[in-house]
Amino acid sequence: MPLEPSKDPLVWIDCEGSTAHQTQMTGLDPEKDVILQICCFITDAQLQLLEPDGFETVIHHSDSTLDNMSQWCIDVHGRTGLTAAVRASSTTPSAAADSLLAYIKRHIPTPRSGLLAGNSVHADKAFLVCEPYAQIMEHLHYRILDVSTFKEAARRWGSDELLAQVPPKRLVHLARDDILESIEEMRFYKEKLFG
């Protein structure tokens, strides 16, 4: 049976987190680490933002949690101001999860129609399937759209000309900047690979 075109929206989520250890590939361990910041933008199937502001929240965690982060997280989140924002926040993980789900449902009321999207978004999904965030993943489709799949395909099969044009990563390590960068990168692949 041939595939049919999809008009389903994409739910772009990026989480910044704490980690007691830093691995080169996966970064975070959902059994030991926590989400510090979540940002979400929703696009239609053509990658147009449904609204320009998106959703963003910083989640409060104790000093002991922050003090047990890896040196990489201490340095990067300290430099970006995220650690200070976490200390100043009064948002609980449960409140963050409820607010994010309400934001998604405002734009995508039909369950299982929006796909989770992002760069290496499987890592974010690993946290979002855990409580109190599991309700979010229960509302979304089981499939994901991972920009890094397109990046890896381009690295293997793209021309030198294509590779030279791929938007560079700025490595800001703040959820809002990272997710908007991912959407822009997917727009590039959409244009170059699908016309």
Residue pairs with C-beta under 8 A, 6 or more apart in sequence:
6 45
7 44
7 45
8 45
8 113
8 114
8 115
8 141
9 42
9 43
9 44
9 45
9 50
9 107
9 108
9 113
9 114
9 115
10 42
10 43
10 44
10 45
10 47
10 114
10 115
10 117
10 145
11 40
11 42
11 104
11 108
11 114
11 115
11 116
11 117
11 140
12 40
12 41
12 42
12 43
12 117
12 118
12 179
12 182
12 183
13 38
13 39
13 40
13 100
13 116
13 117
13 118
13 121
13 124
13 128
13 179
14 38
14 39
14 118
14 119
14 124
14 175
14 176
14 178
14 179
14 182
15 35
15 36
15 37
15 38
15 124
15 127
15 128
15 175
16 35
16 36
16 37
16 77
16 82
16 173
16 174
16 175
16 178
17 27
17 28
17 33
17 34
17 35
17 36
17 37
17 73
17 127
18 33
18 34
18 36
18 61
18 65
18 66
18 68
18 69
18 73
18 77
19 27
19 28
19 29
19 32
19 33
19 69
19 70
19 72
19 73
20 29
20 32
20 33
20 68
20 69
20 70
21 29
21 32
21 70
22 70
22 71
22 72
22 73
26 123
27 123
28 123
28 126
28 127
30 126
30 127
30 129
30 130
34 59
34 61
34 65
34 93
35 59
35 93
35 96
35 127
35 133
36 58
36 59
36 61
36 77
36 82
36 86
37 56
37 57
37 58
37 59
37 82
37 85
37 86
37 174
37 175
38 55
38 56
38 57
38 59
38 96
38 100
38 175
39 54
39 55
39 56
39 175
39 176
39 178
39 179
40 54
40 55
40 56
40 100
40 103
40 104
40 179
41 49
41 54
41 55
41 179
41 180
41 183
42 49
42 50
42 51
42 54
42 104
42 107
42 108
42 114
43 49
43 50
43 117
43 183
44 50
47 183
47 186
47 187
47 190
49 183
50 107
51 107
54 176
54 179
55 99
55 100
55 103
56 175
56 176
57 89
57 91
57 96
57 99
57 100
58 82
58 85
58 86
58 88
58 89
58 91
59 86
59 89
59 91
59 92
59 93
59 96
60 86
60 87
60 89
60 90
60 91
60 92
61 86
63 87
66 74
66 83
66 86
66 87
69 77
74 83
76 173
77 83
77 86
77 173
78 84
80 172
80 173
80 174
82 173
82 174
91 99
93 132
93 133
94 132
96 133
97 132
97 133
97 135
97 136
98 132
98 135
100 133
100 136
101 135
101 136
101 139
104 114
104 136
104 139
104 140
105 139
107 114
108 114
108 139
111 138
111 139
112 139
112 140
112 141
112 142
113 141
114 139
114 140
114 141
115 140
115 141
115 143
115 144
115 145
116 124
116 125
116 128
116 137
116 140
116 141
116 144
116 145
117 144
117 145
117 146
117 147
117 182
117 186
118 124
118 146
118 147
118 179
118 182
119 146
119 147
119 148
119 151
119 178
119 181
119 182
119 185
120 146
120 148
121 144
121 145
121 146
121 147
121 148
122 144
122 146
125 137
125 144
127 133
128 134
128 136
128 137
129 137
145 186
147 182
147 185
147 186
147 189
150 185
150 186
150 189
150 193
151 166
151 185
151 189
154 162
154 163
154 166
154 189
154 193
155 163
162 192
165 188
165 192
166 185
166 188
167 181
167 184
167 185
167 188
169 181
170 177
170 181
172 178
172 181
